[in-house]
Each structure stands twice: as C-alpha cells, then as structure tokens.
Amino acid sequence: MLSNAKPNEWDILALQEPWFDHLGKTRANPKWSVTYPTPKGRDDLPHPRSIILVNTNIPTESITQIPIDSNDITAIKINTKHKTLTIINVYIANNNKNTITALQDAWETRETEFMPTTNTELLLLGDFNRHHPTWEGISNTHLTSPDRLLNPLLDLIINMRLKQALPKGTPTLQARNGGQWTRLDNVWRNAESPSTIITCDIQSNLLPTKTDHLPIVTILDLQYHLITTPRRFNFKQANWEKYEEILEERLNCSETLNRPSFQSAEGLEEAVNKLYRILQDVTKETIPMIKPLPHLKRWWNNDLTLKRKEKNHTSAARFEWRGTPDHPAHEEFRKISREYARDIDTAKANHWKEWIEEVQGNDLWTVNKYMNSSPSNFSCQRIPQLKQINGTKTKTSKEKAERLAQVFFPIPRDTLESLPPFIERDPPKAPPNEFTIFTAERVEEALGKLKPHKAPGNSRILNAALKQCAVTLSPFLAKIYTAICQLNYYPHKFRNINQIVIHKPGRPSYEEANAYRPIALIETIAKVQSAIITEDLSYICEKNGLLPKNQFGG
C-alpha cells in the first residue's frame, strides 16, 4: 500500500490488520509517522489490528491521540485551520463485540474528547466484519450478521449519531468462497456537523497484492498548517574547483576581511558576518540542491514499476467484471498479483545479496550498523504530548520545548554560597605558557582533519566546504581566531547552537521528557578553533602532569 500512497498526494493512511515482524514492528518510511493503539506493547495482548499513518507534513502539535483501551482501535484528533478532524480506525472481529464495547465505553465517558466542538468532523472507519441491508448491495440483502454481533454495532452508530459516508451498495471485499462481492468495510461520519467530505469511494486499481480488501479513498475539504522542510545542498555533487575559485576571488575583494587585524568586538563581528555571507552566497550559487526523491526502495527497479501498472490495470478490470465470476479478468488478476508479489520478494533478496557480496571500504560499517541497529518501523518518529510536573500534558511545540529544556538543563537547587568551601591541597604546578598561536598553517592542518559530511550548524556550512578550501580559508580564519582570544570576545554566529532532540532507545514510554536526549549542532567554523585549543590544552596537561594517572576520558 505504501508504494501506491504518494506522500505528496495522501495525508492519512488508516490500516487494518497490518503486517508485523517478530519484534512487533510494522513497516513504514520516513515520510509517515505511525500511531499505534494505546495498549500496544502489553505482553498479554496480540499484535494490534489497527494503525494510522500520518504524513509528516502535518505538524506534530496539531495531532493528539485519543486513548482507548483496545488493541484494535486507533483514534486521533487533528486540528486544521477551521475545524477539528477526529479519525477512529477500528478492526472488529467477526466472532465477538469486544472492540465495539471498548469504543462504546470510551464514547459514553469521554464524548467531548472525540467531539470538542460542534464543528468537529468525526470519521469512524475500518473493517467492521458485519453484514446488514443498510450498507450491502441489492444482491446481498439476504446477508445479515447474527443479532448478538450486529445489534451492538447498530446501537453504537445511533449513540454516536453517525451516518454513512461510503455510498450504500459499494462492495469492498470479494469472498474467497464463491467470489461474491460484499461490504465489510465502512466509513461513517458525524451527522450533526456540516460535511467536509468531497468524495468517498473505493479505488479498485490500488488493491495491494497480499490483501483482499479494496482501499477506500476519502477526500476532505480541510486545510492544515503545512510544514515546509528546508531543502539541503548536495555537497557530494559539488564542483570544488569552481567553488574555491569564486570563494577566493570574493574573499580577496573583501575590504573587511583583508584588514591586518581586528581591533574591536564590532570589527570582529563585522568580519565574521562577512565571511559567513560569502560562504553562504558561494554555496547557493555553485552547490546543487538535493532533489526530493520519490518514495522508492533501493531494491525497486523499472520492471517492478511496469508490473505494478499491469497489476493495477488487471485489478480495475477484475472489479469491472465482478458481476461475471467466470470472466477471464479474474484469473488474469490472480496470476499477475502472484507474479508481482514474487517479483518483489526476488528483487529484495537479489539486491541485498548483491550488495553484501560487493561491499567494501566504509560500506562494512554500514553493514554493521544495519545488523546492530535497534528494531524500528522506519517511520518518522515524532515527539508525542509530554507529561508535565503538574500532571497535565503539553499541547504545543513550544510547551514541549520548555518541558525538554527543564529536563536537559535543570536549574541548580544549591547556590554557590551554600556549597562547602573547596580546599585545594598540593595542586600540580606548571610553568606559564603562551596561549595558542593561530597560524594559517595550523588552521589549515585542523581543517584537513575534519570529517566532511558531519551535520552542520544553523548556517548550513558543511565541513566539506571548509576542508576542500582549507588553503584559501586558513589565513582569514587564523586572524579571526587570534582576535577572539585577544579581545576576549566570542562572535554571535559562533554562539548559535542548534539543539536536536532524539529518542533514547528501548524506553517504555516516550511521553516522559527523560526518554530523550539532546545533541548540540555547533557551527563548523567555531568547532575548528575549539579543536586547536583542545589540542594545546591536552599537550600542556600531559607534559606537566596536571592530570591524575587514573584519569580517563573527559
């Protein structure tokens, strides 16, 4: 299904009976964020039979999960520009009413959580596994589920004040025995609020290979606040000769950067800002942007694309001839689907085998990373609503950031005056040393040691540019580093640190702020100076025995 669901066209995928591996992980990709039922992870429950995938273009702070004590129900609320959208995705077993009971209890006790305003668009959708003339086609009016299974569902629909969004008689499933088309899947909406549904219908040509339920596509007239992801520069495709030629010309033409020295903090700030502007301008002019790639797996090939089109075509033909069970379109579809599924498995196996056989150099570390990485569903991981100290939960991204900052950077409880005095006994002594001297050669050597593709800071100036242009940049950086130490002033550009929050693996709940840790992305040019000073300090400490013999690490 993911191969057909293009992230630039689809916003939400509600899946029932999704695939899970032996570690309890489903599969997605970084374009989607997976929402599981609330009880997922409990040892006494089987794998969930309902999940919702949300496009990462929808802001995290707009999404709220509604907790329901059932492994077969996933419910979320999305705040759009003009109204709230509530989606309840359910899987109802064909031999019990447990899912219906759980949803009924949640609705009766927390209706306002599902319908916060009268302007809320509520959708109840999924695999209901129930037959009734209300939604079955004319040819299936004789199909009715037992009262003990059907009546609880009808009561729930009445209590929730719902009406059908998917037109009556639209088939969604072909029975394995006899090939009769029936309606087990459904889409219901709140009858009391103005409808935002533009269309709700099946799309027979998108039937996946290993399922027998037709996908239902619903288009809503809603607008959400779109997240725009900044495009990145493709430094791996850079023309470095052209880059350095333009950079050298502009640096030499800059009156600010070619002063003998910088005598004031204002002059230093002006020089640093000028250097950054030149580097950023040259980068924009000469480095190509990374083109957003379509969602394709590495093992995907042109033959699979053609086979998928053939499968979609035969799927549509099979549905068109659904009233004629003996039509050859049905057998043709089954044949093509089997071939398509087999070709996918073969392509995956062959790609992995060929890559392993040809791996060399740094790819060995990539293989090790894949084999030892923590289990994942490969989706985009979002930060959910975090628990606050007062028992409430964060609602906006700003509140999440403030809560994380409280955990990452706690305010000291004790003042310096309240701490006991520190008495130093027999401290190690060292002769006075001159502070670090920044020469062009020393800076050039430090630039040459940089790892080219480490994550940059806010300026997006990559180490690769500094390393490739080390000879050109080193004289200018040496003057800037020297002025920083002489003036005892640190430029504002160097102070900008981008704190990235990542998950700590294997935590039981990611609603706790201590389940995350920060990573600081410091400006690359600032880190070069820090590396040179650290090298000198380490040498002085070791030469004069300033560190204890049992000192390891920082």
N, C-alpha and C positions, 0 to 999 in steps of 0.2 A: 504494500500500500504506500509506503514511504517513497518508492521510486516514482509513483504517479503523482504524489502530492507535492507540487512545487511550492516552496515557501513563499515565493513572490505572488502566488495566487490563492493559497489556502492559509487560514489563520488558526483554525482549531481542528483537531482530529479526535473524535470520540470512538474508541475501540473497545470491542467486547471480545472476551476470550483471546487476549493477545498471547504471543509466544513468550515463554520464559525459559532461561537456561537453568542448569542445575544449581546455580548460585542465586536464583531468584531474581535475575535481571532480565528485563525486556530489551529491545533494541530500538534506538532512535539515532539521531545525528545532531550535531551542534546547532542546527537551525531550529530545533524544537526543545522545549522543556517539558519533562514528563511529570504529571501529577498522578500519584497512586492513591488508592483508597486509604482512609485514615488508619485502619488497623494493620496495614501491611508491615510485615516483619515479625509478627507474633508467631511463635513456634507452633501454637495449636491450630493455626489456620492454613488452608492450602493457598496456592498462588492466587492473586487477585484475578477476577474475570472482567474487570473494568478499569480502564485508564484514560486519561485525557492528555493529549499533546498540544501545547500552546506555542504558537510562533513566538520566537524571541524578539520580534519587532514590537510586541505588546509589552509595555512597561511592567516591571515586577510589582510596583506599588499599586497598579490597577487591579491586580489579581488577588483574590482571597479564597482559600479553600474552606468549604463548609464541612466540619467534621461530622461524619455519620458512622455509627458502629456497625459497619458491614464491609466485608472484603469484596463485595460485588457492586458497590456504589461509589462513584467519584463525583463530587459536586464542587463547583467553583462559581465565584461571582467575579465579573469583570466590569469595572466602572469605565464607561465610554464617555464621550463628550456631552451627551444629552440624556443618557439613561443608563440603568444598570442591567446587565445581562447575566442571568443565572442559568447555568447548564448542569443538569443532573443526568449522568450517564449510568445506566443500570444494566446488569445482567440478571435475569430472573430464571432460576432453574425450572425445568418442566415437571418436577415432582414435589415441589414444596413452595411455601409462600414466605420464606424467611426474609428475602430481600424486600418484599412488599411491606412486611411487618416493621422492619427496621426503618424504612423510609416514612411509613405512616407515623411511627412514634416520633421521629425527628420533626416531621411537619407539625404535628399536634402541639409539641412543646416549644418549637422554635420557628414558627411560621414567619415571623418578622425578619429572621436571619436570611430566609430564602427570598422574601418579598419586602425589602427595606422600604420601598416606596410604591405608590400605586402606578408609577410609571416604569415598573420593572418588567423586562421581557424575560419570562421563565420558559425554559425548554426542558421537557422530560423526554429522554430518548434512549434507545438501546435495543437490546434483544429481550423481548418480553415473553417469548415462548408460550403464547396464548392465542387461541382462535376464537373469533366472535363475528357474527354477521355485520357488526358496526364497522369493521375495517376490512373484512375479507371481501373478495370479489363476488360477482353474481354466481359464478360457477362453484363457489366454495361456501354457499350459505348453509350447507349441511354440516360444516365444520364448526364445532363448539367445544371448548375445553370443559372439563368437569366443573360443576358449580363450586366445589371446595377450593379449586385453584383459580377460577375466573372471578368469582364474586369479590374477593379481596382487592383485585386489581380495579374492578369497576368502582368499588367504594372509594379507593384511593383517588381515582380520576375525578369523582364527584367532589370529594373533600378538598382536593387541590384546585378545583374549578378550572379544569382543563378541557381543551377541545383539540381535535386532530389537526395537525399541520400537513401531514402527508396525505394526499387525497385517497379517499376510500377506493378499494379495489386494486391499488398499486401493489403488485407482487414483489417480494424481496428475497424469496428463497425457493429453490426447486428441490422438491423432496427426492431423496435418493431412491426410494422405492416407488416406482411408477412415474417419476418425473413430473408430478403435478406441482404447479406453482402456487405458493401460499404466502401469507403475510404474518410473519412472526416478529418482524422489526417494526418500530413505530416511532413517530415524533409527535409529541403533544406540546401545546403552548397554553399559557395563561389566557383564559377567555375574557378577563375583565380589563386588560390593558390594551391600548392600540397596538396592532400588529406591526412589526418591523420586517416581517418575512416577505422577501421579494419572490422567491421560488423555493419549493421544497419538493424534490423528486429524486428518483433513482437515476444512476448513471451506469447503465449496463456494460458499457465498453471498458470500465475501470475495474471490473471484477478481478481481484488478485488470484494467483494461481492456486494457493492452498487454502481456499475458503469457498463456501457455497452461498454466502450472503452477499447480495448486491449492495454496493455502497450507496448511501443516501446523502445527497448534496443539498445543503440548505444555505441560501444566500440571504443575509440580513442587511437592512439599510441602517447600519450603525457606523459611526466613526470613532476611532480611538486615537489617543495621542501616540503617534508613531515614533519609535526610537530610531534615530539615524546613526548608524555605525560609521565612524570616520574611515575613509579608505587609507590603506597603507602603501608605502613606497616599496617597490620591488628592487631592493639593492642588489640582489643576486643577478639581475639583468643590466646592471649599470655599465655605462661606457666610462671607465675610470680615467682614461687619458683625456677625454673631453671634459670630464668633471674637474680634474685637477687643473687643467689649462684655464678654464673660466674662473675657478676659485683663486688661482694665483694672480690672475690679472686684476680681479676686484680687490683682493687684499692689498696689493701693491699700490692701487689707486686710492686707497682709503687714507685720508689725512689723519683721521682719529687714531687708527691702528699703527701708523708709522711714526708716532711721536717717540722720542728717545726713551721716555719713561712716563709713568702716570703719577702725578704728584698729589692728587686729591681723590677722595672717595667718589666725587662726582665724575671726575675724569675716568676713573676705573669703571664705573657703571656705564658710562657712555661707550667705552671701548668694548666691554663685554657684550652690550646690546648690539653694537655694530657687527661684531664677529658672528653673533647668532643670526642676525638678519641676513648676512652674506651667505652663511652656510645653508640657511633655510631657503633662500632665493635660488641658489645654485641647485639645491636638491630638487626643488619644484620644476626647474627648467630642464634638468638633464636626466632625472631618475624616473622611469616609467612607474605608473601605479599598478598595484596588484589587481588584476581583473577578477571581479567576483565570479567564481566558478559555479556552474550548475551543480546541483546535488548529484554527484556521481561517485560510486565506489571505485577504488583503484582497480578492482578486478573487472569493472564494466567494460564492454567492448561494443563495436559497431554491430556485430552480429546479434548481440542481445537487444540492442535498440530496434533492429528490424524485426526480431522475434516478438518483442513486446507489442509493436504495432500490429503484427499479424494476430497475436492473441487478443488484443483489444477489438480488432475487426471481427474476428470469429465470435467473440463474446457478445457483441452487439447483434450479429446475425442470429445467434442462438436464441437470444431473448426475443427477437422479432418473430421467430418461428416457434415460440413457446406453445402455441395452440396446436402445433402439429408434432407430436412426440417422435414420429418416425422420420422426420426430415433429416437429411444428412448433415445439416448445420450443427446438430447436437453432438454427433460423433466427431465431426471435424474440430469442434471446440475442445472436447476432451482430449483429443490427440495432440493438438497444438499446446494446450495447457501442460500436459505431461512433458512434452519436449522442452517447453520454456523453463519449467521447474528443473528439469535435468540439466539443461544448459547452464543455468545459474549455478547449480552445485558444482558442475565441472569447471566453470570459469573461476570460481572461488578457489577450488583445490589446486588448479594449474597455476594460478597467479602466485599463491602462497609458496608452492613447491619451487617454482622458477626463481622467486625472489630469494628463498633460503639458499638455493644452490649457487646463486651468483653473488651472494652477499660478500662484501669485503670492506676493509678500512673501517671508517666510522659507522658503517651500517651494522657492524657487530654490536655496537652499543644500543642501536635502535632495536635489534632483535632481543637483546637482554631486557630493554625497557618494556617491550611488549609482553615478554614472558613473565616478568616480575611485577607488573603494574597491578594496582588494586582492581577488583572487579568493577565494571561500570556498564551503564546502558548507553554510553557515548552521547548522551544528550547534553544540552547546555544546563549547567547547574545554577539555579537561582537561589538567592537568599530569601527564605520564607519570612513571615512575620516573626519577630524575635520577642521572647519573653522579657519583660522589664522587671525591675526590682519590686515595683508596687503590685505585681501580679497581672498587669494589663499587657497587651501586645502592641508592637509598633505598627503604624498604619502607613507611613510614608517612607520614602527612601532617606529623607533627612533624619527621621527618628531612628531608622536602622543604623545610620552612620554614627549618630550620637551614642547609641547603645553600644556599638562596637568600640567606639573610642573610649567609653568608660571602662571596658574590659582590657583593651590593649594598653591604655595609658592611664592607669588609676592614679588618683590624687594621693600623694603620701599622707598617711594619717599622722605621722610624727613630724614636728618641726625640727630644724637643726638645733635649736636651743634645748629641746627636750632630750636629745641624744647624749649619752655619756661622752665625756671628752676622750679624744684619741691620743694616746701617748705613744710616740714612736721611739723604739729602743734600737740603738745601734743601726741606723739606716745605712744602706750601702751608699758609697760616695763615688762620684765620677768627676773628672776634670771638666771645666766648662768647654762646651763645644759650640762652634759656629752653627747657626741654623742652616737648614737645607739651602743649597745654592741651585737655582733652576737655570740650567744652561739649555741651549737648543738641542745639543747632543743628548743630554739626559732626558729631556721630554720626548725626543724622537725615539729613544730606546723604549720608554714606557709605552708610547703609542704602538710600537711594533709588537708588544706583548698582549695587546687587547684581543679578546675573543670577538670576532667581527659581528656576530649576529645575536648578541645579548640584548635583552629588552631595553629600549631607551627610556629617557625621562619624558617630561611634558613637551620638550622641544622637538621630539621625534628625530633627533640627530643620532644616527646609529654609529656604533664603534667602527663599522666597516669604512665609513667615510673618513673618520679620523686616522685609521690605520693606513688606508690607501694614500692619503695626502699628508703623511707624517712629516716629510721633508718640508713641505710648504707651510704647514701649520705650526711646527715646533718653535720657530723664533717668536711668533706672536703670542703663543701660549706661555712661553718662558717669561716674557715681560709681564703678562697678566698675573701669573703665579707669584712672581717676585713682588709685584705691587701689593698683592693681597697680604703677604707676610709683613711687608714694610709698613703698610698703612693700618694693619690690624683691622681690616675691613673685608667682609665676605659679600660678594655681589648678590643681589636678589635673585638673579637667574640660577645661581648655584644653590640657593636655599629651597627652591621648589622641589618637593619630594612627592611623588605620586604613590600613595599607599594602596596596594592591591590586596583585597581580602580573598583568601582561598579556604576551602574546606579542609579540616583535619580528617583523614580517612578513618572509617570504622566507628564513628560516633553514633550512639543510639538515637540522638535527636539533634536535628540541626535548627531547632527553634531556640537553642541556648547559644548565647553570644560566645561562650568559651569553646564552642565547637569549630571556631575559625581562628586563623592566624594571619597576621599582616606580612606583606612583602613590600619593601621600600624600593621604588624605582628612582634612583638618583640620576641627576644629569651626568651624561657620559664624560663631558669635559671636566666636571668637578671631581669625578672619581679618579681621573688621571693624576691630579695634584695629590689627592689623598693617598694614592698608591706610592708615589715617590716619597712622601713624608713618612709613611708607614715603614718603608724600606730602610730609611735612615734611622728611625727610632729603634727598629729591631736590631740594627747593627750596633748602635750605641749601647743598648741594654745588654746584648750578649758580650760585647767586647769588655765592658766594665763590670760584668757580673751583677747587674742590677735585678735580675730575676732569680727567684729561688730555684734550686736544682730540680725540684719536683714539679716545676711549672710546666703545664701542657696546655696548648690552645690559647684562647684569648683571656 
